[in-house]
């Protein structure tokens, strides 16, 4: 019965959008940094897997 109550409350919070707000306030354990992504893009560019145009577009996005 308790599980059903938790499920009903969670569904209500999901439908109202409050669940997303609550979950976005929880700090993540890993840092959101673009350094790792930039390293991958640099490596792919250096190894010739992506063109110069693609490289420039990806760097602008980061």
C-alpha positions as CSV (number, residue, x, y, z in Angstrom):
1,X,0.0,0.0,0.0
2,X,2.9,2.3,0.9
3,X,4.5,1.6,-2.5
4,X,1.3,2.5,-4.3
5,X,1.1,5.8,-2.4
6,X,4.7,6.6,-3.4
7,X,4.0,5.8,-7.0
8,X,0.8,8.0,-7.1
9,X,2.7,10.9,-5.6
10,X,5.6,10.5,-8.0
11,X,3.2,10.3,-11.0
12,X,1.5,13.5,-9.8
13,X,4.8,15.3,-9.4
14,X,5.9,14.1,-12.9
15,X,2.7,15.4,-14.5
16,X,2.9,18.8,-12.8
17,X,6.6,19.2,-13.7
18,X,7.7,19.4,-10.1
19,X,9.6,16.1,-10.2
20,X,12.0,17.5,-12.9
21,X,12.5,20.6,-10.7
22,X,13.3,18.5,-7.7
23,X,15.7,16.3,-9.5
24,X,17.5,19.2,-11.2
25,X,18.3,20.6,-7.7
26,X,20.1,17.5,-6.6
27,X,23.9,18.0,-7.2
28,X,25.5,15.5,-9.4
29,X,28.5,13.4,-8.3
30,X,30.5,14.2,-11.4
31,X,31.4,17.6,-12.6
32,X,29.9,18.8,-15.9
33,X,33.0,20.0,-17.7
34,X,33.7,20.4,-21.3
35,X,37.4,19.6,-20.9
36,X,36.9,15.9,-21.4
37,X,34.8,16.5,-24.5
38,X,37.3,19.0,-25.9
39,X,40.1,16.4,-25.4
40,X,38.1,13.8,-27.4
41,X,37.4,16.3,-30.2
42,X,41.0,17.3,-30.3
43,X,42.1,13.7,-30.4
44,X,39.7,12.8,-33.2
45,X,40.9,15.9,-35.2
46,X,44.5,15.1,-34.7
47,X,44.0,11.5,-35.8
48,X,42.2,12.6,-38.9
49,X,38.8,11.1,-38.0
50,X,37.0,14.5,-38.5
51,X,37.6,17.3,-40.9
52,X,38.6,20.9,-40.1
53,X,35.1,22.2,-40.7
54,X,33.6,19.6,-38.3
55,X,36.3,20.4,-35.8
56,X,35.5,24.1,-35.9
57,X,31.8,23.5,-35.5
58,X,32.3,21.2,-32.5
59,X,34.6,23.6,-30.8
60,X,32.1,26.4,-31.3
61,X,29.4,24.2,-29.7
62,X,31.6,23.5,-26.7
